[in-house]
């Protein structure tokens, strides 16, 4: 990210504004603004940033966050029990639909039986 180092030089060393930096680096003003805000938060002099490698500077300004799934998976066993209940709006389709269910979990791929509700 050579542009990140250039933005740091222009902002911290040359004291240019966001629009001037965006034009000089041929990046959007919103991107330049994001970089400048991160540099402000970091509050490190340009001399120290110029010594860093590009990847090291990127990791410092934009730390990697571990992604967490937004929604947990539903409890499928509970859903199947609810759908099998009499009067459930899904009970009709469950009784009339054929499902292949393994008879033995150790041989899930080889032995299967056809079950009708």
C-alpha positions as a Markdown table, in Angstrom:
| # | Residue | x | y | z |
|---|---|---|---|---|
| 1 | Unk | 0.0 | 0.0 | 0.0 |
| 2 | Unk | 2.4 | 2.7 | -1.2 |
| 3 | Unk | -0.5 | 5.1 | -1.3 |
| 4 | Unk | -1.0 | 4.7 | 2.4 |
| 5 | Unk | 2.6 | 5.8 | 3.1 |
| 6 | Unk | 2.2 | 8.7 | 0.6 |
| 7 | Unk | -1.0 | 9.8 | 2.4 |
| 8 | Unk | 0.9 | 9.7 | 5.7 |
| 9 | Unk | 3.8 | 11.8 | 4.2 |
| 10 | Unk | 1.5 | 14.3 | 2.7 |
| 11 | Unk | -0.7 | 14.7 | 5.8 |
| 12 | Unk | 1.9 | 14.4 | 8.6 |
| 13 | Unk | 5.0 | 15.9 | 7.0 |
| 14 | Unk | 3.6 | 18.3 | 4.4 |
| 15 | Unk | 0.4 | 19.2 | 6.3 |
| 16 | Unk | -1.9 | 19.0 | 3.3 |
| 17 | Unk | -5.7 | 18.7 | 3.5 |
| 18 | Unk | -7.8 | 15.7 | 2.6 |
| 19 | Unk | -8.8 | 17.0 | -0.9 |
| 20 | Unk | -5.2 | 17.8 | -1.9 |
| 21 | Unk | -4.1 | 14.4 | -0.7 |
| 22 | Unk | -6.8 | 12.7 | -2.6 |
| 23 | Unk | -5.9 | 14.5 | -5.8 |
| 24 | Unk | -2.1 | 13.9 | -5.3 |
| 25 | Unk | -2.6 | 10.2 | -4.7 |
| 26 | Unk | -5.4 | 9.7 | -7.2 |
| 27 | Unk | -7.8 | 8.2 | -4.6 |
| 28 | Unk | -11.3 | 9.2 | -3.6 |
| 29 | Unk | -11.7 | 11.9 | -0.9 |
| 30 | Unk | -13.6 | 9.4 | 1.2 |
| 31 | Unk | -10.6 | 7.0 | 1.1 |
| 32 | Unk | -8.2 | 9.8 | 1.9 |
| 33 | Unk | -10.4 | 10.9 | 4.7 |
| 34 | Unk | -10.4 | 7.3 | 6.1 |
| 35 | Unk | -6.6 | 7.2 | 6.0 |
| 36 | Unk | -6.2 | 10.6 | 7.6 |
| 37 | Unk | -8.7 | 9.7 | 10.4 |
| 38 | Unk | -6.7 | 6.5 | 11.1 |
| 39 | Unk | -3.5 | 8.4 | 11.1 |
| 40 | Unk | -5.0 | 10.9 | 13.6 |
| 41 | Unk | -6.1 | 8.1 | 15.9 |
| 42 | Unk | -2.7 | 6.5 | 15.7 |
| 43 | Unk | -0.8 | 9.7 | 16.6 |
| 44 | Unk | 2.6 | 8.5 | 15.5 |
| 45 | Unk | 5.1 | 10.9 | 13.9 |
| 46 | Unk | 5.9 | 10.4 | 10.2 |
| 47 | Unk | 9.5 | 9.5 | 11.0 |
| 48 | Unk | 8.4 | 6.3 | 12.6 |
| 49 | Unk | 5.9 | 5.5 | 9.9 |
| 50 | Unk | 8.4 | 6.0 | 7.1 |
| 51 | Unk | 10.6 | 3.3 | 8.6 |
| 52 | Unk | 7.8 | 0.7 | 8.6 |
| 53 | Unk | 7.2 | -1.6 | 5.8 |
| 54 | Unk | 4.0 | -1.3 | 3.7 |
| 55 | Unk | 2.4 | -4.4 | 5.2 |
| 56 | Unk | 3.3 | -3.5 | 8.7 |
| 57 | Unk | 1.8 | 0.0 | 8.3 |
| 58 | Unk | -1.4 | -1.5 | 6.9 |
| 59 | Unk | -1.7 | -3.9 | 9.8 |
| 60 | Unk | -1.1 | -1.1 | 12.2 |
| 61 | Unk | -3.8 | 1.2 | 10.7 |
| 62 | Unk | -6.3 | -1.6 | 9.7 |
| 63 | Unk | -6.0 | -4.5 | 12.2 |
| 64 | Unk | -7.6 | -7.7 | 11.1 |
| 65 | Unk | -10.8 | -8.5 | 12.9 |
| 66 | Unk | -12.1 | -12.0 | 13.4 |
| 67 | Unk | -15.5 | -12.4 | 11.8 |
| 68 | Unk | -18.3 | -13.8 | 13.8 |
| 69 | Unk | -21.4 | -15.2 | 12.1 |
| 70 | Unk | -24.3 | -12.8 | 12.6 |
| 71 | Unk | -26.9 | -15.4 | 13.2 |
| 72 | Unk | -26.5 | -18.8 | 14.9 |
| 73 | Unk | -27.9 | -21.9 | 13.2 |
| 74 | Unk | -31.3 | -23.0 | 14.3 |
| 75 | Unk | -31.8 | -26.1 | 16.4 |
| 76 | Unk | -32.8 | -28.6 | 13.6 |
| 77 | Unk | -33.8 | -31.4 | 16.0 |
| 78 | Unk | -36.4 | -29.1 | 17.6 |
| 79 | Unk | -37.7 | -27.9 | 14.3 |
| 80 | Unk | -38.2 | -31.4 | 13.0 |
| 81 | Unk | -40.1 | -32.3 | 16.2 |
| 82 | Unk | -42.3 | -29.2 | 15.9 |
| 83 | Unk | -43.0 | -29.9 | 12.2 |
| 84 | Unk | -44.1 | -33.5 | 13.0 |
| 85 | Unk | -46.7 | -32.3 | 15.6 |
| 86 | Unk | -50.3 | -32.7 | 14.6 |
| 87 | Unk | -51.8 | -29.4 | 13.6 |
| 88 | Unk | -48.5 | -27.9 | 12.5 |
| 89 | Unk | -48.7 | -26.1 | 9.2 |
| 90 | Unk | -45.8 | -28.2 | 8.1 |
| 91 | Unk | -47.3 | -31.5 | 9.3 |
| 92 | Unk | -49.2 | -32.2 | 6.0 |
| 93 | Unk | -46.1 | -31.8 | 3.9 |
| 94 | Unk | -44.0 | -33.9 | 6.3 |
| 95 | Unk | -46.5 | -36.8 | 6.2 |
| 96 | Unk | -46.7 | -36.7 | 2.4 |
| 97 | Unk | -43.1 | -36.2 | 1.6 |
| 98 | Unk | -40.6 | -39.0 | 1.5 |
| 99 | Unk | -37.4 | -38.4 | 3.3 |
| 100 | Unk | -34.3 | -40.5 | 3.3 |
| 101 | Unk | -33.1 | -41.0 | 6.8 |
| 102 | Unk | -30.0 | -43.1 | 7.7 |
| 103 | Unk | -30.9 | -46.1 | 9.9 |
| 104 | Unk | -27.5 | -46.3 | 11.5 |
| 105 | Unk | -25.3 | -43.3 | 12.1 |
| 106 | Unk | -22.0 | -45.3 | 11.8 |
| 107 | Unk | -23.1 | -46.3 | 8.2 |
| 108 | Unk | -24.8 | -43.1 | 7.3 |
| 109 | Unk | -23.6 | -43.2 | 3.7 |
| 110 | Unk | -24.3 | -46.9 | 2.9 |
| 111 | Unk | -27.6 | -47.9 | 4.7 |
| 112 | Unk | -30.7 | -45.8 | 4.3 |
| 113 | Unk | -34.4 | -46.5 | 4.6 |
| 114 | Unk | -37.3 | -44.5 | 3.2 |
| 115 | Unk | -39.7 | -43.3 | 5.8 |
| 116 | Unk | -43.1 | -41.9 | 5.3 |
| 117 | Unk | -44.8 | -39.9 | 8.1 |
